Structure formats: C-alpha cells, structure tokens
Amino acid sequence: MIKQGIININKPKGYTSHDCVNVIRSLTGIKRIGHTGTLDPMAEGVLPICIGSAARITEYLDLDLKKYKCEILLGIETDTLDIWGEIVSDNISIAERLINDGIISENTVQSALKNFTGLIDQIPPNYSALKINGRKLYEYARAGEIVEISSRQVYIKNIELLELSLNDRKFTFEVICSKGTYIRSICRDIGTILRCGAAMSALTRTASGAFSIEDSVNLEELKALKQGEDKRNPHTGRIIEYARALPQEINNYVVDADFPLVHFGRIILKDNRVKWFCDGGFINEDQVTVERLPKFKNEKPHIKIRDELKHAYNAYTMKDGQQIFLGVAFFNEELKKYKADKVFSRG
C-alpha cells in the first residue's frame, strides 16, 4: 500500500505544477493528489506533492517560509514580468548607459534590495493564478480584460545579492519570504527603482518550509519507477491502463503528513482517549503528555494568522514503541481542552 504522505519533488523547467501532480497520480493510481504551492512552468525546484489524506495539510502551511534563487535581467519589461512574456518596454540602451556611467553598480543594486525586507506591500502580476471575483488573473489578462489588482502585504525575512554580472545586465539574488510572495513582482519593482525596467530571467525554489532542494527527488527518477508501459487503445491511442510504480519503491520517497508541521506543538494521547479524539471528542489536559508547545503560543508570528494556529498541536498515539500521527488538535484556552481539527489516522 502506498503511504499517505508527501513527496518532495525537484520540479524541472517546462513542467507545470499540475503536470507533476499528474505524474504522481499515474504512478500511484491515487486521485487525491495536490501540491503545497504553485511554481511557474519555467521555474524549477522544491514542489512538495501531497498524497491522499496528506493533501489536507495545506491550510496549515501559511507560516512556512520559502527560499528562492532568482536571476534578474535589466532593461526590459514584459507583460508576465519574466523573460518568457511579451516585451512591453525595451530599455536596454538605458540600462547599458546607466551601467557604463556607474549609476547602476553593486552599491546601487544592494541599496535597491534593501527596499524588500520585513512587511512590504506588493502588487501581484497580471499573469498569475490569484483569483479576483472567482476568476484567475491570467484569465482576465488573456481575455484582454482590465481588472483592478490591489496590493497585498507579504513578508521578506531576508534578501541577499549572490552574483553580479552587469556586463550582461544581470544579477542573482536569494530571498526568503512568506507564502504568496511573487518574485516576479520583486523583479519588476527593482527595475523601477533602478530606472531601467527589469524582468525575471530564472527562478529556483530551494526551500519550502521544512522541505529543501537537497532532500528532493528528481521527477525523472520517480518516472523511472514505472513498471512496464501504459496500455493504449489501438484505435484512439488513449491510455486505458496505466503502468504503476511498486508501492514499496515509491514509499521510499514519502514522508509523513506531520513532517512540515514544525510550528505546531506536540501531544501524546493516552491509549483510552485515541478513539474518543478521532471521533471528535474533547480531551482534557490530564489525558495527554505535552512534549512541545506551539512555536507561536507566546511568540509573535511574522504574518497575520488564524488565532487557532497559535494553539495547534500535532497529536500522536504510541504503538509498538513508535509515535503514530493522529491529526491536528486545537487547544481551547477557555475550556482547557484539546479537540481534533483534522484527523489523518485512527492509530
């Protein structure tokens, strides 16, 4: 049986996030597959894919910070804010002049980056999956419809210049930021500060919460686990039976659903309270062992979050000397009791 958990995929360029979801669906035969945050088709890097019940953890990941390595090209502006869009402004000669005159230098680049730390207001790209009035922004853009896009507050923990290639009108920076931050928008805004326009020319997500690129698996490595070939209708060519991966092989890449929930506390339930908890009953303080308090119980989070997440715990039971993850519980301060928010296993 294939584990209900998460695979940390290193998404290649040219694949959409949904393409990666479909690969895992075809390998496992499981329909309930999701990801924890979209990567643009021409971006690469960390893309956690959730299998089965683990797909329900995504709403708990708002506090996760993401790390990106981004290359920016000065002197052009595009409709998509990256080099794969249509050029709407060609300022190459301006950029070259500013660089040759020393107006754009390592110092001015460093100074520009300093504008993107802490809580900042950011306008998302026209071509993005953000929804307004039930439609994605890229749907409005492709239809040639103009829609007002309000700025949103995002959090930048750190931004750092990595490489400078001004002769090529390029530089590379690393940014650690909150969920919902658009790196393309940062590139656009840097171009505005440097007075020559700019577009993103490469992007790699090197970390997403607890998942890092060092611990990821290449998509081709997973696809190689397929046993045999898909069977196709000889007349239509459509796949009628998928070749699957062996559960024991794909399970080597699956981590448990609680792996990314590092901001939550940790409780162990007494054996006689496990079924009661899983059925939705309240659990008293003396019926659990608290191993860890929630990170933000007494610490201010970097972004605004639901109050319940400040009192969230991963709940476990002991079985054969091992801790089995049951689900996420919220602690009610008034009642002084725990209650399951979502159950992932019944022990």
C-alpha positions as CSV (number, residue, x, y, z in Angstrom):
1,M,0.0,0.0,0.0
2,I,1.2,3.5,-0.9
3,K,1.7,5.7,2.2
4,Q,-0.5,8.8,2.7
5,G,2.2,11.5,2.9
6,I,4.3,13.9,0.9
7,I,7.0,13.6,-1.8
8,N,9.5,16.5,-2.1
9,I,9.9,16.8,-5.9
10,N,12.5,18.9,-7.6
11,K,10.3,20.3,-10.4
12,P,12.1,20.7,-13.7
13,K,11.7,23.6,-16.1
14,G,8.9,23.2,-18.6
15,Y,6.6,21.4,-16.3
16,T,3.6,23.0,-14.6
17,S,2.9,22.1,-11.0
18,H,-0.2,20.3,-12.2
19,D,1.9,18.2,-14.6
20,C,3.8,17.0,-11.6
21,V,0.6,16.1,-9.8
22,N,-0.5,14.1,-12.8
23,V,2.8,12.2,-12.8
24,I,2.3,11.1,-9.2
25,R,-1.4,10.2,-9.9
26,S,-0.3,8.0,-12.8
27,L,2.4,6.3,-10.8
28,T,0.2,5.7,-7.7
29,G,-3.3,5.3,-9.1
30,I,-4.4,7.7,-6.3
31,K,-6.7,10.5,-7.4
32,R,-6.4,12.7,-4.3
33,I,-3.0,14.3,-5.0
34,G,-2.2,18.0,-4.5
35,H,0.8,20.4,-4.1
36,T,1.6,22.9,-1.4
37,G,2.3,25.9,-3.6
38,T,2.4,26.6,-7.4
39,L,5.7,27.1,-9.2
40,D,5.6,28.8,-12.6
41,P,6.3,26.5,-15.6
42,M,9.7,27.9,-16.3
43,A,10.7,27.9,-12.6
44,E,12.3,24.9,-11.0
45,G,12.9,23.5,-7.6
46,V,11.1,22.3,-4.5
47,L,7.5,21.3,-5.0
48,P,6.0,19.2,-2.2
49,I,3.3,16.8,-3.6
50,C,0.7,15.5,-1.1
51,I,-0.7,12.0,-1.4
52,G,-4.2,11.1,-0.2
53,S,-5.2,12.5,3.2
54,A,-1.9,14.5,3.4
55,A,-3.4,16.9,0.9
56,R,-5.5,18.2,3.8
57,I,-2.5,19.8,5.5
58,T,-2.1,22.7,3.0
59,E,-4.2,25.2,5.1
60,Y,-1.7,24.7,8.0
61,L,1.3,25.8,6.0
62,D,0.6,29.6,5.9
63,L,3.5,30.2,8.2
64,D,6.0,28.4,6.0
65,L,8.8,30.5,4.6
66,K,10.1,29.8,1.1
67,K,13.6,30.4,-0.3
68,Y,14.3,31.3,-3.9
69,K,17.3,31.9,-6.0
70,C,16.4,34.4,-8.7
71,E,18.2,35.8,-11.7
72,I,17.0,39.3,-13.0
73,L,17.6,40.8,-16.4
74,L,17.8,44.6,-16.5
75,G,16.5,46.7,-19.4
76,I,13.3,45.0,-20.4
77,E,9.7,44.9,-19.1
78,T,7.2,42.2,-20.1
79,D,3.5,41.6,-19.6
80,T,4.3,38.5,-17.5
81,L,7.2,40.1,-15.6
82,D,9.6,37.4,-16.8
83,I,11.6,37.0,-20.0
84,W,9.1,34.5,-21.4
85,G,6.4,37.1,-21.8
86,E,5.8,39.7,-24.5
87,I,8.1,42.7,-24.2
88,V,6.2,45.9,-23.4
89,S,9.1,48.2,-22.9
90,D,12.7,47.9,-24.3
91,N,15.1,49.9,-22.2
92,I,18.2,48.0,-23.0
93,S,20.1,51.1,-24.1
94,I,19.1,53.0,-21.0
95,A,20.3,50.1,-18.8
96,E,23.6,49.9,-20.6
97,R,24.1,53.6,-20.2
98,L,23.3,53.6,-16.5
99,I,25.7,50.7,-16.0
100,N,28.5,52.3,-18.1
101,D,28.1,55.5,-16.2
102,G,28.3,53.7,-12.9
103,I,24.8,54.8,-11.9
104,I,23.9,51.1,-11.7
105,S,26.6,49.4,-9.6
106,E,27.0,46.8,-6.9
107,N,26.2,49.5,-4.3
108,T,23.0,50.7,-6.0
109,V,21.9,47.1,-6.5
110,Q,22.5,46.4,-2.8
111,S,20.6,49.6,-2.0
112,A,17.7,48.6,-4.1
113,L,17.4,45.2,-2.5
114,K,17.2,46.8,1.0
115,N,13.7,48.1,0.0
116,F,12.5,44.5,0.2
117,T,12.8,43.5,3.8
118,G,10.1,43.0,6.5
119,L,6.5,43.5,5.7
120,I,6.0,45.1,2.3
121,D,3.1,45.9,0.1
122,Q,3.2,44.1,-3.3
123,I,1.1,44.2,-6.4
124,P,0.7,40.6,-7.9
125,P,1.4,40.1,-11.6
126,N,-1.4,40.3,-14.1
127,Y,-0.4,36.8,-15.2
128,S,-0.9,34.8,-12.0
129,A,-3.2,32.3,-10.5
130,L,-4.5,34.7,-7.9
131,K,-8.3,34.9,-8.0
132,I,-10.4,38.0,-8.2
133,N,-14.2,37.6,-8.2
134,G,-13.8,33.9,-8.8
135,R,-11.5,34.2,-11.8
136,K,-7.7,33.8,-12.0
137,L,-5.8,36.9,-13.0
138,Y,-4.3,35.3,-16.0
139,E,-7.8,34.6,-17.4
140,Y,-8.5,38.3,-17.3
141,A,-5.1,39.0,-18.9
142,R,-5.5,36.5,-21.7
143,A,-9.0,37.9,-22.5
144,G,-7.6,41.4,-22.7
145,E,-9.8,42.5,-19.7
146,I,-8.6,45.0,-17.3
147,V,-9.2,44.3,-13.6
148,E,-8.1,46.3,-10.6
149,I,-5.4,44.5,-8.6
150,S,-5.0,45.6,-5.0
151,S,-1.6,45.4,-3.3
152,R,-1.1,42.7,-0.7
153,Q,1.2,42.6,2.3
154,V,3.9,40.0,2.2
155,Y,6.9,39.3,4.5
156,I,10.5,39.2,3.4
157,K,12.8,37.7,6.0
158,N,16.0,38.2,4.1
159,I,17.2,39.2,0.6
160,E,20.8,38.9,-0.5
161,L,22.8,39.6,-3.6
162,L,24.6,36.4,-4.8
163,E,26.2,37.2,-8.2
164,L,26.6,40.4,-10.2
165,S,27.1,40.3,-14.0
166,L,26.4,43.9,-15.0
167,N,28.2,43.4,-18.4
168,D,25.3,41.0,-19.2
169,R,22.8,43.3,-17.4
170,K,22.1,40.6,-14.9
171,F,22.4,39.8,-11.2
172,T,21.3,37.0,-9.0
173,F,19.7,37.3,-5.5
174,E,18.4,34.9,-2.8
175,V,15.2,35.8,-1.0
176,I,13.5,34.1,2.0
177,C,9.8,35.1,2.0
178,S,6.3,34.3,3.1
179,K,3.7,32.3,1.2
180,G,2.1,34.4,-1.5
181,T,5.1,36.5,-2.4
182,Y,5.6,37.0,-6.1
183,I,9.3,37.0,-7.0
184,R,8.4,38.4,-10.5
185,S,6.9,41.4,-8.8
186,I,10.1,42.0,-6.8
187,C,12.0,42.0,-10.1
188,R,9.6,44.5,-11.6
189,D,9.9,46.8,-8.6
190,I,13.7,46.5,-8.6
191,G,13.6,47.6,-12.3
192,T,11.5,50.6,-11.3
193,I,14.0,51.6,-8.5
194,L,17.0,51.3,-10.9
195,R,15.1,53.3,-13.6
196,C,15.6,50.9,-16.4
197,G,12.9,48.2,-16.0
198,A,13.7,44.5,-15.3
199,A,12.2,41.0,-15.7
200,M,12.9,37.7,-14.0
201,S,15.1,35.5,-16.2
202,A,15.5,32.4,-14.0
203,L,14.0,31.1,-10.7
204,T,14.8,28.2,-8.4
205,R,12.9,27.4,-5.2
206,T,15.5,26.0,-2.9
207,A,13.3,25.5,0.2
208,S,9.6,25.5,1.1
209,G,9.1,25.3,4.9
210,A,10.7,22.1,6.1
211,F,11.4,20.8,2.6
212,S,14.8,21.6,0.9
213,I,16.2,21.1,-2.5
214,E,19.0,18.9,-1.1
215,D,16.4,16.4,0.1
216,S,14.3,16.5,-3.1
217,V,13.9,13.8,-5.8
218,N,14.0,14.5,-9.5
219,L,10.8,13.9,-11.4
220,E,12.6,11.6,-13.9
221,E,13.8,9.4,-11.1
222,L,10.3,8.9,-10.0
223,K,9.0,8.3,-13.5
224,A,11.7,5.6,-13.8
225,L,9.8,3.6,-11.1
226,K,7.0,2.8,-13.5
227,Q,6.7,-0.9,-14.1
228,G,6.3,-1.5,-17.8
229,E,4.4,0.7,-20.2
230,D,0.9,2.2,-20.3
231,K,-1.7,0.3,-22.3
232,R,-3.3,2.3,-25.0
233,N,-6.4,1.9,-27.2
234,P,-5.0,0.8,-30.6
235,H,-7.6,2.9,-32.4
236,T,-7.6,6.1,-30.4
237,G,-4.2,6.0,-28.7
238,R,-5.7,6.9,-25.4
239,I,-4.4,5.3,-22.3
240,I,-6.7,2.7,-21.0
241,E,-4.5,1.2,-18.2
242,Y,-1.6,3.0,-16.5
243,A,1.6,1.2,-15.6
244,R,2.2,1.9,-11.9
245,A,5.1,2.1,-9.5
246,L,5.6,-0.5,-6.9
247,P,4.3,0.8,-3.5
248,Q,7.5,-0.3,-1.7
249,E,9.6,1.7,-4.1
250,I,7.7,4.9,-4.2
251,N,7.2,4.8,-0.4
252,N,10.9,5.4,-0.1
253,Y,10.3,9.0,-1.1
254,V,7.2,9.6,1.0
255,V,7.4,11.4,4.4
256,D,4.6,11.5,6.9
257,A,2.0,14.3,6.8
258,D,3.2,15.8,10.0
259,F,6.7,16.4,8.6
260,P,6.1,20.0,7.6
261,L,4.0,21.0,10.7
262,V,7.1,22.2,12.6
263,H,5.3,25.3,14.0
264,F,2.8,23.2,16.0
265,G,3.1,21.8,19.5
266,R,3.2,18.1,20.1
267,I,1.0,15.9,22.4
268,I,0.8,12.2,23.1
269,L,-2.7,10.9,23.9
270,K,-3.4,8.2,26.5
271,D,-4.4,5.0,24.8
272,N,-8.0,5.1,26.1
273,R,-8.6,8.5,24.6
274,V,-7.5,7.8,21.0
275,K,-10.8,6.7,19.6
276,W,-12.6,9.5,21.5
277,F,-10.2,12.0,20.0
278,C,-10.6,10.6,16.5
279,D,-14.4,10.7,16.8
280,G,-14.3,14.4,17.7
281,G,-14.5,14.4,21.4
282,F,-12.8,16.9,23.8
283,I,-9.6,15.8,25.5
284,N,-8.7,17.0,29.0
285,E,-5.2,18.3,29.8
286,D,-4.5,15.4,32.2
287,Q,-5.2,12.9,29.3
288,V,-2.2,13.9,27.2
289,T,1.5,14.4,27.6
290,V,2.7,17.7,26.2
291,E,6.1,17.2,24.5
292,R,6.3,20.6,22.8
293,L,4.4,23.9,22.9
294,P,3.3,25.7,19.7
295,K,6.0,28.0,18.4
296,F,3.7,31.0,18.3
297,K,1.9,30.4,21.5
298,N,4.0,33.2,23.1
299,E,5.9,34.4,20.1
300,K,4.6,36.9,17.6
301,P,4.3,35.4,14.1
302,H,5.8,37.2,11.1
303,I,2.4,37.5,9.4
304,K,-1.2,37.6,10.5
305,I,-2.6,34.1,11.1
306,R,-5.7,32.4,12.4
307,D,-5.7,32.5,16.2
308,E,-6.3,28.7,16.3
309,L,-2.9,28.1,14.7
310,K,-1.2,29.7,17.7
311,H,-2.8,26.9,19.8
312,A,-2.3,24.0,17.4
313,Y,-0.8,20.6,18.3
314,N,0.2,17.5,16.4
315,A,-1.5,14.7,18.2
316,Y,0.0,11.2,18.5
317,T,-0.5,7.8,20.0
318,M,2.1,5.2,21.0
319,K,2.1,1.9,19.1
320,D,4.8,-0.7,19.4
321,G,7.2,1.9,20.8
322,Q,6.6,4.3,17.9
323,Q,4.6,7.5,17.8
324,I,1.7,7.4,15.3
325,F,0.4,10.7,14.0
326,L,-3.3,11.0,14.5
327,G,-4.1,14.6,13.5
328,V,-4.0,18.2,14.4
329,A,-5.7,19.4,17.6
330,F,-6.6,22.9,18.7
331,F,-6.4,23.8,22.4
332,N,-9.3,25.8,23.7
333,E,-8.0,28.2,26.3
334,E,-11.4,28.8,27.9
335,L,-12.3,25.1,28.3
336,K,-8.7,24.0,28.8
337,K,-9.4,21.1,26.4
338,Y,-8.0,19.7,23.2
339,K,-10.2,18.9,20.2
340,A,-9.3,17.4,16.8
341,D,-9.4,19.8,13.9
342,K,-8.5,17.2,11.3
343,V,-7.8,13.5,11.7
344,F,-5.3,11.8,9.4
345,S,-5.1,8.4,11.1
346,R,-7.0,6.4,13.7
347,G,-3.9,4.9,15.1
